[in-house]
Amino acid sequence: MPRPILDLEGLGIELKRYGVPAPAINRVASGLRRRLGVSSKSIHPLQAWLKRLQPDLLVFSSDCLGGLAGIQLAGLMKIPYAYIMQANSESWWPDDARRSAMNEAIDAADGVVFFVGERNRDLFEFQLGRRLPRSVICRNPHGANGLEPLPWPDPVGTAPSTLRLAFVGRLEPIAKGQDLLFQALAQPQWRDRSWHLSLFGSGHGEAGVKAMATLLGINDRLSFVPAYNSLKEVWSEHHALVLPSRYEGLPLSLVEAMTLGRPAVVTNVADSAVLLRDGLDGFVAEAPTVEHVSEALERLWQHQAQLAELGQSAAERVKAFLPANPIAKASEQILSLVGR
């Protein structure tokens, strides 16, 4: 179990863990249901466990249609729910059966779908072919809350001797698009330029990401940092965030970089380009392709002397865009459902 969840016990919160049944137990249970003529669709693995707990609210977090089982369970047990959708993508389009199941579940249960980004909600409604009766934009808490912009690494108004870029996130090209970034930086115009890219994070695609860099001949320009202690450690020495995502919600790494006074290069997916204004707080690649990422990076390179100014604008933008206390705001939005 993740350390932040375990830490809750030290704050006086009781954790009750659901033990996932072993595959053999699931097979036996399925056999018994068939013998008894009970439909497996009518029994959710968590149902008996939750029936004993009698919760006041069911909260779950997933992406797109990943919350279907949770909404079905909430409706079955007559428990209000808060479904926090962290990301969505045009690549996850539901077939008719799954779309129908999600619409039926939403209509049968009492709860709210929370979206971390406005575009995720727009896409989800389009995928379902309807407007949601109850939905809320709920901005995720982030690690830079309460921090002030960091000093600029170089003299303000000058181009850095070496442009130091940072990617912060999981090493997973299907979501984060490291392949797009590497191919853009491997193009001829970048060979004689002074730049370095640090990748902060890890993931199940780490070996593949490193292999791509070697294949393209840019591995000597990269640093891989699987773990770091603080955001200050990341942004005190780097000039800009690069986040060539294929899909998103509202990236925490973008919020944190902007809060600490750093501009970014992002793709025009989900709310990345709703928060970051092209040419004011950084640069937007109009689509997650090598061509568009390359064009945005080129504009970043040509405006090196203005990066500190863009970073200042980014810090002002994120402060105006997000709630002053996103933790309190999100808690208030979710816990308000209990009274219903």
N, C-alpha and C positions, 0 to 999 in steps of 0.2 A: 504494500500500500504506500502511496506517495508520502514523503516526509511531511509536507504541509498539512495533510489530513491527520496523520498521526500526532502532529503537534497540537491539534485541537483538544486532545485528551488532557494536556497540561493546562488548558484554559477552562477545565471543568465541563467539557462536553462529552457525553457518553457516546461511544461508537459501538454500534452493533453490526457485526460483519456477517454478510450472507455467504455461506460456504457453497461454492458452485459444485453441483453434483458431478461425480466422476462419470465418464462416458458409459461405463458398464451399468451404473445405476440408471442413467437415462434410458438405456436400451431395455432394461427390465421394466421400468415404469411405462415405457411405450408399449411393451408387450401386454402388460396388465390392462392398460387402457383399451387396447384392441379387443382383448378377451371380454372385458366388461361392456364393450360397445360404447365407450366414452370417446368423443372426438378430442384429439390432442389439441385442436385449435381452441378448445374451450378452457384449457388449463395452461396458465402461464407459470413458469418455474418459480417466480417470486410471489405468486399469489398467496400460498399458505403462510409463507414467512411474514408477509406484510399484514395478513389477517391477524396474526398474533400481536404484531406491533401496534396496530390501529393508529397509523400516522395521521396527522392533521393536514399534511401537504406532501405531495410527491414531486420532487425536483430532480430533473435529469437534464443532461447536456449531451448534445450529439451534433450531427450535421444532416442537413436535408431530411431525407426520409428515415434517418436512423432513430428518430424518436417515435416511430409508429407503434412499436410494442409498448412503450411507456404510456402513450395516450390511451391505447386499448386497455391496458391494465387499470389506469385511473378510472376509465369509464365503467369497467367491469366491477370495480370495488367501490365506486361512488366516492372517490377521493379527489379533491381538487389538485390540479397539477400545474407546474411551471416548467415548460419545455424551453430550454435555452439552445437556440440553433447557432452554432459557432461558425458555420461556413456553408456555402452553397455553390453549385457549379452547373452550368449548362450541360456538362458531361454526365450528370446524374439524373437525367430525365426519366421519370417513372413510366412504366408501361401502364396500360389501362387498369389492370387488376390492382396494382399497388396504389395508383392514384385514387381509385374508388375506395380502397381500404382506408387510406388516410383521410379522405373526406368524411367517410362514415364514422371513423374514430373521433374526429374533431367534433362532429355534431352530437355524438353520444356522450361526450365527457364534459366536465366543467373545469375549465382552466384557461391559461393564456400561453400563447407562443411568444417567447421573447427572442428578438433578433439583435445581434450585436452590430448590424449594419442595415441601412435602409434598402440598399440594392438587393441584399439577400432576401428581404421580405417581398420586394417587388417580383423577384424571380420565382420565389416559392408560390406566390399567388398565381403567377402565370403557369407554373407547372401543374397546379391543382385546378386551374380554370375557374377560380372564384376569389372573392374577397374574404379574408378571414374575419369572423365575427369579433374576435378579441385577439389583438396582437399589440406588442409594445416594443419600442426600441430601447434596449438595455445595454449601455456601454460597459464593457468588461473593465474591472479594476486593472491597473497596470503598475509596474514596478517603479516608475519614476514619479508617482504621485507625491506632491509636496517638495520635489527637488527643483532647483533653479538651473538655468542654462549654464553650462561649463565654459570656462575661458576658451577662446579659439586657439588651436594649436600653433598657429603661425601669426606673423604680423597681419593685422586686419587690412584688407584692401590689396593684398599681394597674392600672387599665385604661389601655391606651396611648391617647394623644391621637389617633393614627391607626393603625388596625390594618393592619399591613404583611404581606401574604401573599406567598408565593413558590411558583411552580410551577417545578420543575426537571425537564427531560426534553425529548424530541423533540416538535416541533409536528406532531402526527399524531393528529387527533381519533378516528380509527377505533380506535386503541389507547389513547390517553391521555385522551380525553374532554373536551377543552377546550370543546366545544360545550355539554356538560352544566354545566360550571362557569360559563360566561358567561351562560347562560340563568338559572341560579340567582341570580347576582349582579345580573342586570338586573331582578329582581322589585322591586315597589314599596317594600318595607320597607328595601331597601338604598340607595335614592336619597338619603336625608338622613343617612346614616351616613358617618362618616369612615373610609375604607378605601382601600387601594391594592394592586394586584396586579402583581408583577413576574414575567415569564415568562423564565426562563433556559434557553436552548437554541435550536435551529433544527430544520429539517426540511422535507420536501417539501410540507407542508401550511401553511407559514408565511403565504403570501399569503391563503389561505382563512381562516385563524384571525384575521388582522387584519381581513378583510372582515366576519367575523361580529361582531367587537367594534364596528365602525362601524355595522353594521346595527342592533345592539341599543342603541346610544348610550352605551356604557361605555368607549369607546376613550380618553377623557381620564383614566380611572382606571387605565390599564394602562401598563406599561413593558416593552419587548421588549429583552432582552439576549442576543444570539446567542452571545456568547463571554464567558467570565470566567476569571480567573486562579487563583482559589483558592476553596475552600469558605468560608473566613473572609470573603471578599468578599461571599458570598451571605448568610450567616447572622448576621453581626454586626449587621445592620440590619433583619432580618425576624423576625416573631414565630412564624409557623407555615407548614408546608408544606401545599399543597393538591394532591392527586393523585387526580383522579376517573377512574381507569383503567377501561376495559372488560375488559381482560385483562392479566395480569402473570405474573411468576415470583415473585421477591422483589425489589422495586424498590431499586436501589442508592441512589437519591435519598432514599428513606424511611430506609434504614439510616444514611445520612450525616447527615440532618437530626436524627434521634433521637440519634445519637452526640454531636452538637454541642449537645444540650440543647434541641431544638425539638420541640414537639408537631406533630401532623399531622391532616389530614382525609383519609381514604382511603375507597375503596369496598371492599366485602366480596368481593374477588376474589383468587384464588390465596392467597399467604401474607401479603398486606398485613395482613389482620385476624387472622392467626395471631401475627405479631410485635406489632402495635399493639393494645393492649387498650382497648376503648371506655370512655371516661370516666376512664381512668387515664393514658394516654399521648397522648391525642388523642380523635378522634371518628370513628366508622365509619358510612358511609352503607351501608345494608343492601343496596342494589343500585345499579348504574350507571344511574340515571334522574335526571331533573331534580328530581323530587319528593324523592327520598331524599338527593341531594347537598345540596339546599336545606335539608332538615331538619338534616343534620349541620353545615352552616355556621351555621345559627341557634344551635345549641348552642354552637358555638365562640364566636360573638358574645356570648352570654349569660354565658360563663365567662371573659371577658377578664382579669379580675383574678386568675384562677387559672392562666393560661397558663404562667407561669414555673414553677409547681409541677408542672404537667403535663410541661413540658420536662425537669425534673429526673428525674421518674419515667421518661420516655422514655429518657433516657441510661442509667439503671440497668437498664432492661428489655433494651435492645439489647446491653449488656455481658454480661448473663447468658444471652442467647439465642444469640449467635454464638460461634464459636471465638475464643480469644484471638488467634490468628494465622491468619486464614482463608487466607492465601496458602500457608503451610506445610502446613496441613491439606488444602487442595485438591490441592496438589502430591503429597502423600503418598498420597492416595486414588487419584489418576490413575496415578502411576508404579508403584504396587503391582501393576498389571496386567502390567507387563513381565515379571516373574518367572514368570508363568504360561506 
